[in-house]
Amino acid sequence: QVQLVESGGGLVQPGGSLRLSCAASGVIFSMYTMGWYRQAPGKQRELVAGFTTSGGTYHADSVKGRFTISRDNGKNTVYLQMNSLKPEDTAVYYCHANDVRRNLDYWGQGTQVTVSS
């Protein structure tokens, strides 16, 4: 059974940094794509960064150069390092996994990130 548990959100001032973690149980990275999405109030959920099954990475244009996705295979954990945070990065951030064999989606519970002075 797949379970995704996020942690690391919080309140940070503009220009600050946070690191989000997603502990993924029941996931084999070579069979699942993994990613971070975010949803701000009144907006659609958007893909921020992700891993392909072969380990390639993707970062949305809005976060390139500021956010970095990484993972620890031994801990089955995916991270999102967020630097130079801006107020427009304020959102609930969700960890996502897709079982590519069965095209099934799994979501974490979300973690709030608020960037404000």
N, CA, C and O atoms as a GROMACS GRO file, in nm:
protein
  468
    1GLN      N    1   0.085  -0.119   0.000
    1GLN     CA    2   0.000   0.000   0.000
    1GLN      C    3   0.089   0.125   0.000
    1GLN      O    4   0.182   0.136   0.079
    2VAL      N    5   0.056   0.217  -0.091
    2VAL     CA    6   0.136   0.338  -0.105
    2VAL      C    7   0.092   0.441  -0.002
    2VAL      O    8  -0.028   0.465   0.017
    3GLN      N    9   0.188   0.500   0.065
    3GLN     CA   10   0.160   0.609   0.158
    3GLN      C   11   0.267   0.715   0.143
    3GLN      O   12   0.387   0.686   0.143
    4LEU      N   13   0.222   0.839   0.129
    4LEU     CA   14   0.312   0.952   0.114
    4LEU      C   15   0.290   1.047   0.231
    4LEU      O   16   0.178   1.090   0.256
    5VAL      N   17   0.396   1.078   0.302
    5VAL     CA   18   0.385   1.164   0.420
    5VAL      C   19   0.481   1.281   0.405
    5VAL      O   20   0.603   1.263   0.403
    6GLU      N   21   0.424   1.402   0.394
    6GLU     CA   22   0.505   1.522   0.378
    6GLU      C   23   0.537   1.585   0.511
    6GLU      O   24   0.464   1.568   0.609
    7SER      N   25   0.647   1.658   0.513
    7SER     CA   26   0.683   1.738   0.630
    7SER      C   27   0.773   1.852   0.584
    7SER      O   28   0.827   1.849   0.473
    8GLY      N   29   0.788   1.951   0.670
    8GLY     CA   30   0.884   2.058   0.643
    8GLY      C   31   0.825   2.192   0.605
    8GLY      O   32   0.899   2.288   0.587
    9GLY      N   33   0.694   2.201   0.594
    9GLY     CA   34   0.634   2.330   0.560
    9GLY      C   35   0.641   2.426   0.678
    9GLY      O   36   0.684   2.389   0.787
   10GLY      N   37   0.597   2.549   0.653
   10GLY     CA   38   0.596   2.648   0.760
   10GLY      C   39   0.590   2.789   0.708
   10GLY      O   40   0.564   2.812   0.590
   11LEU      N   41   0.615   2.882   0.798
   11LEU     CA   42   0.615   3.024   0.765
   11LEU      C   43   0.760   3.072   0.751
   11LEU      O   44   0.843   3.047   0.838
   12VAL      N   45   0.788   3.141   0.642
   12VAL     CA   46   0.924   3.189   0.617
   12VAL      C   47   0.916   3.327   0.554
   12VAL      O   48   0.819   3.359   0.484
   13GLN      N   49   1.015   3.408   0.579
   13GLN     CA   50   1.019   3.543   0.521
   13GLN      C   51   1.065   3.536   0.375
   13GLN      O   52   1.134   3.442   0.336
   14PRO      N   53   1.027   3.633   0.296
   14PRO     CA   54   1.077   3.638   0.158
   14PRO      C   55   1.229   3.632   0.155
   14PRO      O   56   1.298   3.697   0.233
   15GLY      N   57   1.279   3.552   0.060
   15GLY     CA   58   1.424   3.531   0.050
   15GLY      C   59   1.474   3.414   0.132
   15GLY      O   60   1.590   3.374   0.118
   16GLY      N   61   1.390   3.358   0.216
   16GLY     CA   62   1.429   3.247   0.302
   16GLY      C   63   1.424   3.113   0.231
   16GLY      O   64   1.395   3.104   0.111
   17SER      N   65   1.452   3.008   0.308
   17SER     CA   66   1.458   2.872   0.253
   17SER      C   67   1.379   2.775   0.340
   17SER      O   68   1.364   2.794   0.461
   18LEU      N   69   1.330   2.672   0.275
   18LEU     CA   70   1.266   2.559   0.343
   18LEU      C   71   1.301   2.433   0.266
   18LEU      O   72   1.329   2.438   0.146
   19ARG      N   73   1.300   2.319   0.336
   19ARG     CA   74   1.314   2.191   0.269
   19ARG      C   75   1.196   2.103   0.305
   19ARG      O   76   1.171   2.076   0.423
   20LEU      N   77   1.126   2.060   0.203
   20LEU     CA   78   1.014   1.969   0.221
   20LEU      C   79   1.063   1.825   0.204
   20LEU      O   80   1.152   1.797   0.123
   21SER      N   81   1.004   1.736   0.279
   21SER     CA   82   1.036   1.594   0.269
   21SER      C   83   0.909   1.515   0.242
   21SER      O   84   0.801   1.550   0.290
   22CYS      N   85   0.923   1.409   0.165
   22CYS     CA   86   0.812   1.318   0.137
   22CYS      C   87   0.862   1.176   0.159
   22CYS      O   88   0.938   1.122   0.079
   23ALA      N   89   0.818   1.116   0.268
   23ALA     CA   90   0.851   0.976   0.296
   23ALA      C   91   0.752   0.888   0.222
   23ALA      O   92   0.632   0.893   0.248
   24ALA      N   93   0.804   0.806   0.129
   24ALA     CA   94   0.718   0.728   0.041
   24ALA      C   95   0.730   0.580   0.073
   24ALA      O   96   0.833   0.518   0.044
   25SER      N   97   0.628   0.522   0.133
   25SER     CA   98   0.627   0.379   0.159
   25SER      C   99   0.546   0.309   0.051
   25SER      O  100   0.448   0.364   0.000
   26GLY      N  101   0.587   0.186   0.018
   26GLY     CA  102   0.518   0.110  -0.085
   26GLY      C  103   0.549   0.155  -0.227
   26GLY      O  104   0.480   0.114  -0.321
   27VAL      N  105   0.651   0.238  -0.243
   27VAL     CA  106   0.688   0.294  -0.375
   27VAL      C  107   0.825   0.242  -0.415
   27VAL      O  108   0.919   0.243  -0.335
   28ILE      N  109   0.835   0.197  -0.539
   28ILE     CA  110   0.964   0.163  -0.599
   28ILE      C  111   0.994   0.270  -0.702
   28ILE      O  112   0.922   0.283  -0.801
   29PHE      N  113   1.098   0.348  -0.680
   29PHE     CA  114   1.122   0.466  -0.762
   29PHE      C  115   1.133   0.433  -0.912
   29PHE      O  116   1.098   0.516  -0.996
   30SER      N  117   1.181   0.314  -0.946
   30SER     CA  118   1.196   0.280  -1.087
   30SER      C  119   1.063   0.249  -1.154
   30SER      O  120   1.056   0.237  -1.277
   31MET      N  121   0.957   0.237  -1.075
   31MET     CA  122   0.825   0.204  -1.128
   31MET      C  123   0.725   0.317  -1.108
   31MET      O  124   0.611   0.307  -1.154
   32TYR      N  125   0.766   0.422  -1.040
   32TYR     CA  126   0.677   0.535  -1.011
   32TYR      C  127   0.746   0.665  -1.052
   32TYR      O  128   0.866   0.680  -1.034
   33THR      N  129   0.668   0.757  -1.109
   33THR     CA  130   0.716   0.894  -1.115
   33THR      C  131   0.682   0.959  -0.982
   33THR      O  132   0.580   0.927  -0.921
   34MET      N  133   0.766   1.051  -0.939
   34MET     CA  134   0.746   1.121  -0.812
   34MET      C  135   0.753   1.270  -0.838
   34MET      O  136   0.829   1.316  -0.922
   35GLY      N  137   0.673   1.345  -0.765
   35GLY     CA  138   0.679   1.488  -0.788
   35GLY      C  139   0.620   1.569  -0.674
   35GLY      O  140   0.556   1.516  -0.583
   36TRP      N  141   0.643   1.697  -0.684
   36TRP     CA  142   0.584   1.794  -0.592
   36TRP      C  143   0.490   1.885  -0.671
   36TRP      O  144   0.528   1.940  -0.774
   37TYR      N  145   0.369   1.900  -0.622
   37TYR     CA  146   0.272   1.992  -0.677
   37TYR      C  147   0.242   2.097  -0.569
   37TYR      O  148   0.271   2.078  -0.451
   38ARG      N  149   0.182   2.207  -0.614
   38ARG     CA  150   0.136   2.306  -0.517
   38ARG      C  151   0.003   2.365  -0.563
   38ARG      O  152  -0.029   2.369  -0.682
   39GLN      N  153  -0.073   2.409  -0.465
   39GLN     CA  154  -0.201   2.472  -0.496
   39GLN      C  155  -0.219   2.593  -0.406
   39GLN      O  156  -0.225   2.582  -0.284
   40ALA      N  157  -0.229   2.709  -0.470
   40ALA     CA  158  -0.254   2.833  -0.397
   40ALA      C  159  -0.405   2.858  -0.394
   40ALA      O  160  -0.477   2.805  -0.479
   41PRO      N  161  -0.452   2.936  -0.299
   41PRO     CA  162  -0.597   2.964  -0.290
   41PRO      C  163  -0.651   3.021  -0.421
   41PRO      O  164  -0.596   3.117  -0.475
   42GLY      N  165  -0.758   2.960  -0.470
   42GLY     CA  166  -0.822   3.009  -0.592
   42GLY      C  167  -0.751   2.972  -0.720
   42GLY      O  168  -0.791   3.016  -0.828
   43LYS      N  169  -0.646   2.891  -0.710
   43LYS     CA  170  -0.571   2.852  -0.829
   43LYS      C  171  -0.571   2.701  -0.846
   43LYS      O  172  -0.599   2.626  -0.752
   44GLN      N  173  -0.539   2.658  -0.968
   44GLN     CA  174  -0.530   2.514  -0.994
   44GLN      C  175  -0.400   2.457  -0.938
   44GLN      O  176  -0.301   2.528  -0.922
   45ARG      N  177  -0.406   2.329  -0.909
   45ARG     CA  178  -0.285   2.261  -0.864
   45ARG      C  179  -0.186   2.254  -0.980
   45ARG      O  180  -0.225   2.224  -1.093
   46GLU      N  181  -0.060   2.284  -0.952
   46GLU     CA  182   0.041   2.285  -1.058
   46GLU      C  183   0.163   2.202  -1.018
   46GLU      O  184   0.198   2.192  -0.901
   47LEU      N  185   0.225   2.142  -1.120
   47LEU     CA  186   0.347   2.065  -1.098
   47LEU      C  187   0.464   2.161  -1.077
   47LEU      O  188   0.487   2.251  -1.157
   48VAL      N  189   0.537   2.140  -0.970
   48VAL     CA  190   0.651   2.224  -0.937
   48VAL      C  191   0.781   2.157  -0.982
   48VAL      O  192   0.866   2.220  -1.046
   49ALA      N  193   0.796   2.030  -0.946
   49ALA     CA  194   0.918   1.958  -0.980
   49ALA      C  195   0.889   1.809  -0.973
   49ALA      O  196   0.797   1.767  -0.903
   50GLY      N  197   0.967   1.728  -1.048
   50GLY     CA  198   0.938   1.587  -1.048
   50GLY      C  199   1.055   1.501  -1.093
   50GLY      O  200   1.153   1.551  -1.149
   51PHE      N  201   1.043   1.372  -1.067
   51PHE     CA  202   1.137   1.270  -1.112
   51PHE      C  203   1.066   1.178  -1.211
   51PHE      O  204   0.950   1.141  -1.191
   52THR      N  205   1.137   1.141  -1.317
   52THR     CA  206   1.089   1.034  -1.403
   52THR      C  207   1.132   0.900  -1.342
   52THR      O  208   1.208   0.897  -1.245
   53THR      N  209   1.084   0.790  -1.398
   53THR     CA  210   1.121   0.659  -1.347
   53THR      C  211   1.270   0.630  -1.368
   53THR      O  212   1.328   0.550  -1.296
   54SER      N  213   1.330   0.695  -1.466
   54SER     CA  214   1.472   0.673  -1.492
   54SER      C  215   1.562   0.769  -1.414
   54SER      O  216   1.684   0.766  -1.427
   55GLY      N  217   1.500   0.854  -1.332
   55GLY     CA  218   1.578   0.943  -1.247
   55GLY      C  219   1.599   1.082  -1.302
   55GLY      O  220   1.665   1.164  -1.238
   56GLY      N  221   1.545   1.109  -1.420
   56GLY     CA  222   1.553   1.245  -1.472
   56GLY      C  223   1.466   1.339  -1.391
   56GLY      O  224   1.370   1.297  -1.326
   57THR      N  225   1.501   1.467  -1.395
   57THR     CA  226   1.425   1.564  -1.316
   57THR      C  227   1.362   1.671  -1.403
   57THR      O  228   1.405   1.696  -1.516
   58TYR      N  229   1.259   1.732  -1.347
   58TYR     CA  230   1.188   1.842  -1.412
   58TYR      C  231   1.162   1.949  -1.308
   58TYR      O  232   1.125   1.919  -1.194
   59HIS      N  233   1.180   2.075  -1.348
   59HIS     CA  234   1.146   2.188  -1.261
   59HIS      C  235   1.066   2.288  -1.342
   59HIS      O  236   1.104   2.322  -1.454
   60ALA      N  237   0.957   2.336  -1.288
   60ALA     CA  238   0.877   2.437  -1.356
   60ALA      C  239   0.960   2.564  -1.375
   60ALA      O  240   1.049   2.594  -1.296
   61ASP      N  241   0.929   2.637  -1.480
   61ASP     CA  242   1.004   2.759  -1.510
   61ASP      C  243   1.000   2.858  -1.393
   61ASP      O  244   1.096   2.930  -1.367
   62SER      N  245   0.887   2.861  -1.324
   62SER     CA  246   0.870   2.958  -1.215
   62SER      C  247   0.962   2.932  -1.095
   62SER      O  248   0.980   3.020  -1.011
   63VAL      N  249   1.019   2.811  -1.088
   63VAL     CA  250   1.103   2.777  -0.972
   63VAL      C  251   1.246   2.740  -1.012
   63VAL      O  252   1.330   2.716  -0.925
   64LYS      N  253   1.273   2.737  -1.141
   64LYS     CA  254   1.409   2.699  -1.186
   64LYS      C  255   1.513   2.794  -1.126
   64LYS      O  256   1.495   2.916  -1.125
   65GLY      N  257   1.621   2.734  -1.077
   65GLY     CA  258   1.727   2.814  -1.016
   65GLY      C  259   1.703   2.843  -0.869
   65GLY      O  260   1.793   2.891  -0.800
   66ARG      N  261   1.580   2.816  -0.821
   66ARG     CA  262   1.549   2.841  -0.680
   66ARG      C  263   1.513   2.713  -0.605
   66ARG      O  264   1.550   2.696  -0.489
   67PHE      N  265   1.442   2.622  -0.671
   67PHE     CA  266   1.399   2.496  -0.608
   67PHE      C  267   1.478   2.381  -0.669
   67PHE      O  268   1.514   2.385  -0.787
   68THR      N  269   1.504   2.280  -0.588
   68THR     CA  270   1.572   2.160  -0.638
   68THR      C  271   1.507   2.036  -0.579
   68THR      O  272   1.492   2.025  -0.457
   69ILE      N  273   1.468   1.943  -0.666
   69ILE     CA  274   1.414   1.816  -0.620
   69ILE      C  275   1.529   1.717  -0.610
   69ILE      O  276   1.619   1.715  -0.694
   70SER      N  277   1.525   1.636  -0.507
   70SER     CA  278   1.627   1.532  -0.489
   70SER      C  279   1.562   1.415  -0.417
   70SER      O  280   1.447   1.423  -0.372
   71ARG      N  281   1.638   1.306  -0.405
   71ARG     CA  282   1.582   1.191  -0.335
   71ARG      C  283   1.694   1.110  -0.271
   71ARG      O  284   1.810   1.114  -0.313
   72ASP      N  285   1.655   1.036  -0.168
   72ASP     CA  286   1.743   0.943  -0.100
   72ASP      C  287   1.683   0.805  -0.120
   72ASP      O  288   1.583   0.770  -0.056
   73ASN      N  289   1.743   0.726  -0.208
   73ASN     CA  290   1.687   0.594  -0.240
   73ASN      C  291   1.684   0.503  -0.118
   73ASN      O  292   1.591   0.425  -0.101
   74GLY      N  293   1.784   0.513  -0.033
   74GLY     CA  294   1.790   0.428   0.085
   74GLY      C  295   1.679   0.456   0.184
   74GLY      O  296   1.630   0.366   0.253
   75LYS      N  297   1.638   0.583   0.189
   75LYS     CA  298   1.530   0.622   0.281
   75LYS      C  299   1.395   0.629   0.211
   75LYS      O  300   1.294   0.657   0.274
   76ASN      N  301   1.393   0.603   0.079
   76ASN     CA  302   1.270   0.616   0.001
   76ASN      C  303   1.202   0.750   0.027
   76ASN      O  304   1.081   0.757   0.050
   77THR      N  305   1.280   0.854   0.023
   77THR     CA  306   1.231   0.988   0.054
   77THR      C  307   1.269   1.084  -0.058
   77THR      O  308   1.380   1.080  -0.112
   78VAL      N  309   1.174   1.169  -0.093
   78VAL     CA  310   1.195   1.273  -0.194
   78VAL      C  311   1.194   1.408  -0.123
   78VAL      O  312   1.114   1.430  -0.031
   79TYR      N  313   1.281   1.496  -0.165
   79TYR     CA  314   1.294   1.627  -0.102
   79TYR      C  315   1.268   1.738  -0.204
   79TYR      O  316   1.282   1.720  -0.325
   80LEU      N  317   1.229   1.852  -0.152
   80LEU     CA  318   1.221   1.973  -0.234
   80LEU      C  319   1.289   2.084  -0.156
   80LEU      O  320   1.235   2.135  -0.058
   81GLN      N  321   1.408   2.120  -0.200
   81GLN     CA  322   1.480   2.231  -0.140
   81GLN      C  323   1.434   2.360  -0.206
   81GLN      O  324   1.444   2.375  -0.328
   82MET      N  325   1.383   2.452  -0.126
   82MET     CA  326   1.327   2.576  -0.178
   82MET      C  327   1.408   2.693  -0.124
   82MET      O  328   1.410   2.718  -0.003
   83ASN      N  329   1.475   2.763  -0.213
   83ASN     CA  330   1.555   2.880  -0.175
   83ASN      C  331   1.497   3.006  -0.238
   83ASN      O  332   1.415   2.998  -0.330
   84SER      N  333   1.539   3.119  -0.189
   84SER     CA  334   1.494   3.249  -0.242
   84SER      C  335   1.343   3.253  -0.256
   84SER      O  336   1.289   3.292  -0.360
   85LEU      N  337   1.275   3.213  -0.151
   85LEU     CA  338   1.130   3.203  -0.156
   85LEU      C  339   1.065   3.340  -0.174
   85LEU      O  340   1.113   3.442  -0.123
   86LYS      N  341   0.955   3.339  -0.248
   86LYS     CA  342   0.879   3.460  -0.277
   86LYS      C  343   0.737   3.446  -0.224
   86LYS      O  344   0.688   3.334  -0.206
   87PRO      N  345   0.670   3.557  -0.200
   87PRO     CA  346   0.531   3.547  -0.153
   87PRO      C  347   0.442   3.464  -0.248
   87PRO      O  348   0.350   3.397  -0.202
   88GLU      N  349   0.470   3.469  -0.376
   88GLU     CA  350   0.390   3.392  -0.471
   88GLU      C  351   0.415   3.242  -0.464
   88GLU      O  352   0.346   3.165  -0.530
   89ASP      N  353   0.512   3.199  -0.385
   89ASP     CA  354   0.533   3.056  -0.362
   89ASP      C  355   0.440   3.003  -0.252
   89ASP      O  356   0.437   2.882  -0.227
   90THR      N  357   0.367   3.091  -0.188
   90THR     CA  358   0.274   3.050  -0.083
   90THR      C  359   0.168   2.957  -0.140
   90THR      O  360   0.099   2.992  -0.236
   91ALA      N  361   0.156   2.840  -0.081
   91ALA     CA  362   0.062   2.738  -0.130
   91ALA      C  363   0.068   2.617  -0.038
   91ALA      O  364   0.154   2.606   0.050
   92VAL      N  365  -0.026   2.526  -0.061
   92VAL     CA  366  -0.014   2.393  -0.001
   92VAL      C  367   0.064   2.307  -0.100
   92VAL      O  368   0.030   2.299  -0.218
   93TYR      N  369   0.167   2.244  -0.051
   93TYR     CA  370   0.254   2.161  -0.135
   93TYR      C  371   0.221   2.014  -0.111
   93TYR      O  372   0.212   1.968   0.003
   94TYR      N  373   0.203   1.941  -0.222
   94TYR     CA  374   0.164   1.801  -0.216
   94TYR      C  375   0.269   1.713  -0.281
   94TYR      O  376   0.322   1.745  -0.387
   95CYS      N  377   0.297   1.604  -0.217
   95CYS     CA  378   0.380   1.499  -0.277
   95CYS      C  379   0.289   1.409  -0.361
   95CYS      O  380   0.177   1.378  -0.321
   96HIS      N  381   0.337   1.369  -0.476
   96HIS     CA  382   0.260   1.289  -0.570
   96HIS      C  383   0.343   1.172  -0.621
   96HIS      O  384   0.463   1.185  -0.645
   97ALA      N  385   0.277   1.059  -0.638
   97ALA     CA  386   0.340   0.941  -0.700
   97ALA      C  387   0.245   0.883  -0.803
   97ALA      O  388   0.124   0.877  -0.780
   98ASN      N  389   0.299   0.840  -0.914
   98ASN     CA  390   0.219   0.773  -1.016
   98ASN      C  391   0.278   0.638  -1.048
   98ASN      O  392   0.394   0.627  -1.087
   99ASP      N  393   0.196   0.534  -1.030
   99ASP     CA  394   0.235   0.398  -1.068
   99ASP      C  395   0.221   0.389  -1.220
   99ASP      O  396   0.109   0.381  -1.271
  100VAL      N  397   0.332   0.391  -1.290
  100VAL     CA  398   0.326   0.399  -1.437
  100VAL      C  399   0.272   0.271  -1.499
  100VAL      O  400   0.223   0.274  -1.612
  101ARG      N  401   0.281   0.158  -1.428
  101ARG     CA  402   0.230   0.033  -1.484
  101ARG      C  403   0.077   0.034  -1.489
  101ARG      O  404   0.017  -0.016  -1.584
  102ARG      N  405   0.016   0.091  -1.386
  102ARG     CA  406  -0.130   0.089  -1.376
  102ARG      C  407  -0.192   0.228  -1.389
  102ARG      O  408  -0.314   0.243  -1.383
  103ASN      N  409  -0.107   0.328  -1.407
  103ASN     CA  410  -0.151   0.467  -1.414
  103ASN      C  411  -0.242   0.504  -1.296
  103ASN      O  412  -0.353   0.553  -1.313
  104LEU      N  413  -0.190   0.477  -1.178
  104LEU     CA  414  -0.263   0.512  -1.056
  104LEU      C  415  -0.189   0.626  -0.986
  104LEU      O  416  -0.067   0.625  -0.976
  105ASP      N  417  -0.264   0.724  -0.938
  105ASP     CA  418  -0.208   0.840  -0.871
  105ASP      C  419  -0.226   0.830  -0.720
  105ASP      O  420  -0.329   0.782  -0.671
  106TYR      N  421  -0.127   0.875  -0.649
  106TYR     CA  422  -0.130   0.880  -0.504
  106TYR      C  423  -0.085   1.019  -0.459
  106TYR      O  424   0.003   1.079  -0.520
  107TRP      N  425  -0.149   1.069  -0.352
  107TRP     CA  426  -0.119   1.202  -0.302
  107TRP      C  427  -0.094   1.199  -0.152
  107TRP      O  428  -0.154   1.120  -0.078
  108GLY      N  429  -0.003   1.286  -0.109
  108GLY     CA  430   0.014   1.308   0.033
  108GLY      C  431  -0.094   1.401   0.085
  108GLY      O  432  -0.180   1.447   0.010
  109GLN      N  433  -0.088   1.428   0.214
  109GLN     CA  434  -0.192   1.511   0.277
  109GLN      C  435  -0.169   1.660   0.255
  109GLN      O  436  -0.260   1.740   0.278
  110GLY      N  437  -0.050   1.697   0.210
  110GLY     CA  438  -0.018   1.836   0.186
  110GLY      C  439   0.047   1.903   0.306
  110GLY      O  440   0.020   1.868   0.421
  111THR      N  441   0.133   1.999   0.276
  111THR     CA  442   0.197   2.077   0.380
  111THR      C  443   0.195   2.225   0.339
  111THR      O  444   0.227   2.258   0.225
  112GLN      N  445   0.158   2.311   0.431
  112GLN     CA  446   0.142   2.452   0.400
  112GLN      C  447   0.276   2.524   0.402
  112GLN      O  448   0.355   2.509   0.495
  113VAL      N  449   0.301   2.600   0.297
  113VAL     CA  450   0.418   2.688   0.291
  113VAL      C  451   0.365   2.831   0.277
  113VAL      O  452   0.292   2.862   0.183
  114THR      N  453   0.403   2.916   0.370
  114THR     CA  454   0.362   3.056   0.366
  114THR      C  455   0.486   3.144   0.365
  114THR      O  456   0.571   3.135   0.454
  115VAL      N  457   0.494   3.230   0.263
  115VAL     CA  458   0.607   3.321   0.251
  115VAL      C  459   0.554   3.462   0.274
  115VAL      O  460   0.481   3.517   0.191
  116SER      N  461   0.592   3.519   0.386
  116SER     CA  462   0.538   3.650   0.423
  116SER      C  463   0.631   3.717   0.523
  116SER      O  464   0.696   3.652   0.605
  117SER      N  465   0.636   3.849   0.514
  117SER     CA  466   0.714   3.926   0.611
  117SER      C  467   0.625   3.969   0.728
  117SER      O  468   0.672   4.035   0.820
   0.00000   0.00000   0.00000
